[in-house]
Amino acid sequence: MIRAGSLNHLLSLQQRQTGRDPDTGAVINEAWIEVGKLWASIEPLSVRAFIAAAAAQSEISAHIVTYRDPRVKRGMRFVSDDGSIYSIAGVLPDKKSGREYQTHPVSEGVNDGK
């Protein structure tokens, strides 16, 4: 069970949107659009987890915990009020019921969606 007070960051959930030129079919207007806002807890990796991630050549730098929301998908991103960008590498259900909250392994930094 997660305590509501621990979800103390309001993050923008964003997905990449692309369009196509009607004449050439070329991809144009790539942009990130906001899907919604979610309250979250941002948990940096422990030293042990960080060392393990580095050994496995993983870019995961933190876990973000939110209430369960089916809109969140791998490849999307969270953006905080201070402009920090967290690329979502996965969506893991809570360990007890799988229905209350979810954990998102994230890498921090610019995500151009590729």
C-alpha positions in Angstrom: 0.0 0.0 0.0 1.3 3.4 -0.9 0.7 6.5 1.2 -1.0 9.3 -0.6 1.4 11.9 0.9 4.4 10.2 -0.7 3.0 11.1 -4.2 4.2 14.6 -3.9 5.3 15.5 -7.4 2.8 16.5 -10.1 4.2 15.3 -13.4 3.1 15.8 -17.0 2.6 12.5 -18.8 3.6 13.1 -22.5 3.5 11.0 -25.7 5.2 11.7 -29.0 2.9 12.8 -31.8 3.9 12.9 -35.4 2.1 14.0 -38.6 2.7 13.3 -42.3 3.1 15.7 -45.2 0.0 15.0 -47.4 2.1 15.4 -50.6 5.3 13.5 -49.8 4.2 11.3 -46.9 7.3 12.5 -45.0 7.1 12.6 -41.2 6.7 16.2 -40.0 5.6 18.1 -36.9 7.1 15.7 -34.3 6.2 17.0 -30.9 5.4 15.8 -27.4 1.9 16.4 -26.3 0.5 16.2 -22.8 -1.8 13.2 -22.1 -2.5 14.2 -18.5 -1.0 15.0 -15.1 -0.2 12.4 -12.4 0.8 12.6 -8.8 4.0 10.7 -8.4 6.9 9.7 -6.1 10.3 9.9 -7.7 12.7 7.4 -6.1 16.4 7.5 -7.2 18.1 4.1 -7.4 19.9 3.0 -4.3 23.7 2.8 -4.6 23.5 -1.0 -4.9 20.8 -0.8 -7.7 22.7 1.9 -9.5 25.9 -0.2 -9.5 23.9 -3.3 -10.8 22.2 -1.1 -13.5 25.6 0.2 -14.6 27.0 -3.3 -14.7 24.1 -4.4 -16.9 24.6 -1.3 -19.1 21.1 -0.1 -18.1 20.2 3.6 -18.3 17.6 3.3 -15.6 18.4 6.0 -13.0 15.2 6.1 -10.9 11.7 4.7 -10.3 8.6 6.8 -10.5 5.6 5.5 -8.6 2.0 6.6 -9.6 -1.5 5.4 -9.0 -2.4 2.8 -11.6 -3.2 4.6 -14.9 -3.7 2.6 -18.2 -2.6 5.6 -20.3 1.0 5.2 -19.2 3.0 3.2 -21.7 6.7 2.4 -22.4 8.2 5.0 -24.7 6.2 7.9 -23.2 7.8 10.4 -20.8 7.2 12.3 -17.6 8.2 16.0 -17.3 8.4 17.7 -13.9 7.7 21.3 -13.2 11.4 22.1 -13.1 11.8 20.7 -16.7 13.4 17.3 -15.7 12.5 14.7 -18.3 12.1 11.0 -17.4 11.8 8.5 -20.2 9.6 5.6 -19.3 11.2 2.2 -19.8 8.4 0.1 -18.5 5.2 -0.2 -16.4 5.3 -2.6 -13.4 2.1 -3.4 -11.4 2.1 -3.1 -7.6 3.4 -6.3 -5.9 0.2 -7.0 -3.9 -2.8 -6.6 -6.1 -1.5 -5.1 -9.3 -4.4 -2.7 -9.2 -3.5 0.2 -6.9 -0.3 1.7 -8.1 2.4 1.1 -10.7 6.2 1.6 -10.8 7.9 3.0 -13.8 11.7 2.4 -14.3 12.9 5.7 -16.0 16.1 7.2 -17.4 16.6 10.9 -16.9 17.5 13.2 -19.7 16.3 14.4 -23.1 14.0 12.0 -24.9 13.5 12.7 -28.6 11.3 9.6 -28.9 13.7 7.5 -30.9 
